[in-house]
């Protein structure tokens, strides 16, 4: 179960990086205007980063502690 979640999150992050790269390349070649898009891109990345940090905290602290409690109760 853990590997499937990691795989899904990895593909989602790869997709986001690909989308942001295409937008950046279109802006470099002056096909689109980057002023508003860059601001939205960085705000989106900050939201994804904050959400990832919260999820990492939940997985590493709360779920891992509950796994350790169960293991200690069953010798």
N, C-alpha and C positions, 0 to 999 in steps of 0.2 A: 504494500500500500504506500509506503514511504517513497519508493522509487518512482511510482506513477505520478505522485504529486510533484516530486522534483522534476520529472520529465515535462509535465504540463507547464510548470512555472518557467522552466528553461526555454521551452518553445515560445511561450508568451513574451519573455524578455527578448528573445532573438527577433521576434516579429516587431516589437517596439523599436529596437535598435535599427532594424531594416527600414521601417517607416520614417524614422527621424533622419536616417542617412539619405534616403531618397529626397526628402524635403530639403535638406541642407544642400544637396547637389543641385536641385532645381533652383535654389536661391543663388548659389554661386554662379550658375550660368545665366542669371537674370531672367529666368523664365517666370518666376514668381517673386513677389516682394517679401522680404524676410523680416521686416521690422516687427510686425504683429505676430508672425508665425514663430519667431525665435523666442519671444516672450512667452507665448503659449507652450512652446516646446519645453522650455526650462521649468515652467510651472508644473507641467505634466510630469516631468522627470522628478521634481521635488516631491510630488504627491506619491508617485510610484516608490521612490526611495523611502519616504516616511512609512508607507504601508508595509514595505518589505522589512523595515526595521522593527515594526510592531509585531509582524508575523514571526520574525526570527526570535524576538524576545519571548513570545508565547511558546514557541516550539522548544527553545533552549531552556527556559526556566520553568514554566508551569507544567508542561507535558513531561519533561524529563524528570522533574521531581516526583510527579505522581507515579511514573514507571519505577523509580527507585524505591518508593514506599511499598509498592506491591511486591517487589523482589525481596525486600527485607522481611516482609510478613510471612512469606513462604520459604522456609529453609530448604 
